[in-house]
Amino acid sequence: MVVARVALGNGLFPVGRLIFETDGRRAHSTFIYDQEWIDSPRGFDLCPQMPRTSAPNHASSSGRDSRKRDVIAGPFADTSPDSWGRKLMRRVLGEEATEFDFLITCDDTARQGALRLQQENGEPFPQIGKAVPRLADIEDLLRIAQRFERDPAGAAQDALDLVGAAGTPGGARPKANMRDGDRLWLAKFTSINDTWPVERLEVATMKLAGTLGLRTPECRLELPGSSHPIGLFSRFDRRGGGRVPYISARTALGKVGHASGFYTDIADIIRTISARPRDDLLQIWLRMVFGILVNNTDDHLKNHGFIYAGQNLWRLSPLFDVNPQPRRHAQMETGISPIHGHVPDIVAAIEASEFFDISAQESRRLARDMARRIRESWRGELRRQGLSGVGLNDCAPAFEHERMETALGL
């Protein structure tokens, strides 16, 4: 049995205790709120499925449809590394590393959200690897990431150099957290396996989204003139040097295992937990339509989230991880609704708009206007991020397709 004290923010306000147990085959965890957190006016439910009571909250990975990481409850799993970070950690910790190992050895500086973990005596857990690097060191980190990609089995030192910077962002692509003064940025590296300009396209698409009224983090390209540019995105769970609580939509919805979900599910939880439900309902519907129009195929429930707004209420987080796929058959990870399924379809998005408190007439106008503005500006935005000629034309299928034509004709 291993126990972690859970605290919040820079002030380490006590929240509760997380207990992890395993016999090598099965594992489970239990979280218990501290009475001080339950009674405090600063306290809030870590997620809708974990109300502040003295009753223990249990999690396990024993179900038929479970995933190993379900052994840790959602608010904590959201702070644990995903594919890229786990690949690095396994190289350092060994293949027998448990979910609790992944959780507690994440670098505290870069951990997602505001939850922090301490040993029972109040001391930090020992960290592995180097501290989160400075933005000025980004070229060195890119070279290290490329060496690790080429030969992960023979790159023990590279894994140590990268694992502290990896933090807890999701996804399988190489990335790192970087410090720039009191600001924290997520750097996304061009992979040695890329066959099209992924980072240029993501930065361009994020900037395009911002011009359309979607909430987006600050972003830019580093090394824009090189063959391996780096996408740089500000961490929206940090504010003025402080930490902002965060949960994924998967956690907010209480999803476990391999269960997917629908945008209408997110709309339902927005009505329950949002401090400004009308604004967030419009944002999530616009985000869905934007994803359909730019062929985003990476919109799973971990790529939507909520940031804490006070008074036990949340706000839809800024947009992140938007990855248009010009070379893939269009399929949504998060479906439109149980009625309409996972096929990207503008007509279905219009039909579902009333689930988001948007009239059919207004939704047609919004979708048509968004399509028109994307058509007019996507090439210019991609050019500003260094794409031209063949590279620009290769991205065209993400923006020029029958769904765009349908939206323009509404």
N, C-alpha and C positions, 0 to 999 in steps of 0.2 A: 504494500500500500504506500502510495506517495501522496503528499498533501501540498497544495499550493494555496497561499493566501491571495485572494483577488482584491485589488485596489483600483482606484479610479484616478486618472489624471496626474498632473505633475505633483499635486499635493498628497497623492497616495491615500485618498480617503478610503477606509475599509469598506468592502462590499460583501465579502463572504469567503467560503472555503470550498475548494475544488479537490475532490478525493478521487484518485485513480487507482484501480486494481486490475491485475491481470495474472493469469496462471500460465501464460505463454501461448495459449490457444484462444481463450476468450478474454474479453476485457470489458470493463464497464466503469462509469464515473458517476459521481454524485456531487451536486452543488447545493450548498446551504447558505442562504443569505445570513449575514450578521444582523443581529437585532438592531444595532446602531444604524445600519443602512435602511432597515424597514421603518424605523421611527424618524429618520432624518427628513427634513423638507427637501434636501438635495437628492434624496433617493428616487429611483425610478425602476420600472421593470426592465430587466436586461433584454427581454423580447416579449412579445405578447403571450407566448406559451409559458413564460416563467414569471408569474406575478409575485410581488413581494409578500411572501408569507414564510412562516417558519418550517413549512413542509419541505422535505428534500426533493430535489429535481434530479431524476435518474436518466442516464443515457447509456446505450449499449449498441454493439454491432452484431447482435446475435440473430437478427431477423433474416429471412431468406433473401429479401431485397435490400439488405443493408450494405453500407460501405464502411470500410474500416474506420474512416474518420468520424462516423456517426457515434463513436464511443465517447466523443466529446460534444457536449451540447452546443447548439448553433452559435451563440454569442462568442464562445471560445474558439470553436472551429473557424470562425471568420477571421481570427487573429493568427491562425496557424498557416504555415506555408503551403502553397499548392505545388504544381508539378515541378517547376524550375527550382524552387527552394528545396523541395524534398530530394531532388536529384543531387543537389550539392550536399545536403545534410547526410544523405545515405553514404556518400563518399567519405565523409568525416566521421560519422557515428557508427557506420556499419549497417548491414541489411536488417539487423534485428531491432533497429530503433522502433520504439512504440509511438503511438499518437501523442502521448504525454511528452516524450522526448522532443518530438518536433515542436510541440507547443512551448515548452519552457526554455528551449535553447535558441529560439528566435531572438535576434537583437532587439532589446527593449526600445531603443531609439526609433526603430523603423516599424515597430509592431502596429498593425492596422487598428484604428480606433483609439479608445482611451483606456481600455482595460489593461492592467499591468499585473504581473505575477511575481510573488515573492515566496521564499522559503518560509517554513513555519516560524523561524526565529526573526523574520522580518528582513533578512538579507536578500539581495538579488540572487537569482539562480546564476550559476557560472555560465558565461557566454563563450561561444566558440568562434574562432576566426577573428578577423580584424574589425575595428569599429567602422561605422558607416563613413564612407570616404567623402572628401570634399568634391564639389563639382569641378574644381580645377584639375582633378585627377581622372577625369572621365575617359580620356584617351588611353591611359594605362589600363583602366578597368575593361575597356572594350577589347584590348589585346588579350587580357587574361581570359575573358569570356570566350573569345574565339579559340584560344588554346584548349579550354575545357571542352568546348563543343567538338573539337576535332578528336580529342583523346581523353574522355572522362575517366577511363580506367587507369590511365597513367598520370593523372593530374591532381594528386593529393594536395600539393601546395596551392595550386590554383583554386581548388575547392575551398581551402581555408581562407584564401584572399577574398573570395566572392561571397561566402556564406553569410558574413555579417551584413554585407550590403544588400543581400537578397530580401531580407525582411519577410513580409507576409503577403505581398501581392500575388494574385492568382495567375494562372496560365502557364503554358509550357515553354514560352519563348524566353530567351535570355534577357534579363533585366536587373536593375540594381537601384537602390535608394541612394540619393546623394544629398549632402548638406551644402547649403549656400547661405552663410550667415545663420539666421535663426529659421530659415525656410527649408523645407524638405521637399525634394522632387523625386519623381519616379522616372528613371531613364530606361527606355526600351531600345535594345540594341538590334541592329540588322543582323539576322542570323546568317551563318555561312551557308545554310541550306536554302536561303530565299531565292526564288526564281522570278519574283517581281518586287517592286519597291514598296515593301510593306509599311515601313515607318514614314516615308514621305506621304503615302496614301492615308495613313491614319491621322497624321497631323493635319493634312489638308482637309480631311473629312470632318475632324473635330472643329476646325476653324469655320468650315462651311456651316456646321450645325449651330455654332454661336451666332452667325449672321441671321439665322432663321428664328431666333428667339428661344432656342434650347439652352438650358443652363449647362455650361461647360467649364472645366478647369482651364487655367492658363496653360498654354502649351506652345512649344516651338521646336525647331530642329537644331540640334548641335552638330557640328561638322557638316554643314549642309553641302559643301563643295566636294566632299569625299565620296568614295564608292560605298561607304558603310555609315550613312548618317544615323543619328541617334534621336529618337523622339523623346522629348522632355516634357513631363506633365506635372503640374503642381499638385501636391497632396492636399485634397480638400478636407481631410480629417485632421488637419493641423491649422491652427489659427492664432497668429500673434505669438508663436512659440508654445501655445497650449495645445491640448489634445481634445478632439471632438469625438464623442461616442458614435459608433457606426455599427450597423448590422446589415447583412445582405438581405435581398428580397427572399432568398431561400430560407433564411432564418426567420424573417418576419412572418412567413407563411407556415412555418413549422414543417417544412418538407424534409424528409429523410430518404436514405437510399438513393435510387436512381430516378426518383419521381421528377418529372418535369412539371411545368405549370403553364398558366395562360396570363396574358395581360389583363384579362378581366379579374383574375385572382388578385393581381397587384392592385387593381382599382378597388376591390373589396377591402383589402387591408388598409389602403389609403383612407377610406372612409372611417375606419376604426381608429387609426393611430396618428393621422396627420394633423399638424397644427394649422395647416391651410389646405384643406382637402380639395377645394375647387381648383386652386392653382396647380396642385400636384396631379389631379385627375387630367387636366388639360395637358400638362407636361408629359405624362406617361403615354397618353394617346398620340401626341405629336412625335414622341420618341419612337413609338411603334411604327407610325407612318414613315418617318424618316428612315428607319431601318429597312423597311420594305423598298423604299425608293433608291437606297444606295446599296442594296443587296448585302446588308449586314447579316452574317451567318453566325455571329458569336454572342447572341443576345440571351444566353442562358440566365437562370435566376441568380447566380453568383455575380453576374455582371450588371445587376441592378441593386440599388441599396438605399438605405435611409440614414440620415445623420440626426443626432438628437437636437431637439429644439426647446427643451425645457417643459416643465409641468407634465411629465410622463407622456409627451407627444414628440413626434418625429417629423422630418421633412424628407421628401424624395431627394436623394443625393444628386449632384451634378452627373452628367453623362460621362461614361468612361468605357474603354475597351470596345470601340466601334471599329470593326474590321471589314470593310467592303471586300467581297470576293469576286473579282471579275472572271474567275476560271472555275467556279463551282456551281453546281445545280442549286438553285435557290431553295432554302429550307430554313424555317425559323426554329431556333432552339426553344424559345418561349412562344407558345401558340397564341393566336388572337383570342380565341374563346373555346370552350368545349364544343360549341356548335360549329365553329369555323375551322378548328384544327390548326395545324402548323404550316400550312401552305401560305406563302406570302401573297396576299390578294388585296388590292386597294378597295374593291367593291365590298369585300368582307369587312375590312376596317371601317368603312362607312356604315355598314349595317350594324356593326358592334358599337358605334360611337355613343349610343344612348346609354350603354353600360358605364360610360365615362362622363355622363351628364352633359353631353354635347349633342345638339340636335342634328338630324341628318342634313338639313340645309347648311348649317354652319360647318359641319365636318366636310362636306363637299367643297365649300369655299376654301377652307384651310388646306385641304389636301391639294386642290388645284393650284393654290397660290404657292405652296411649298414646292410642288413639282416644277412650276414655271421658274421659280428663283433658282432651284438646283440646276435646271437645264441651262439657264443663262450664265451661271457663275462657276460650275464645277471645273471647267477647263482652266479658267483664270486662276482659281485657287490652287489647283495642282501645279500650274506653271510657277506660281509664287513659291512652291516648295521644291522647285528644281526639276520638275518633270516636263519633258518635251518630246517631240518626235515619236519614235516607236514606243518609248516608255509611257507616254501620255495615251497613245492609242490603245495600248494593251490594257489600260484601266477603263476604257470606255464601256465595256459590257456591264460594269457595276452601276453605271448611270444611264445608259441608253438601252432600254428594254421595254417589253410590252406593258409592264406595270406602270412605268413612267408615262407612256402614251395614254393609258387608261386614266391616270390621274389628271393629265392635261386636258382630257376630253370631258371631265365631269361638269 
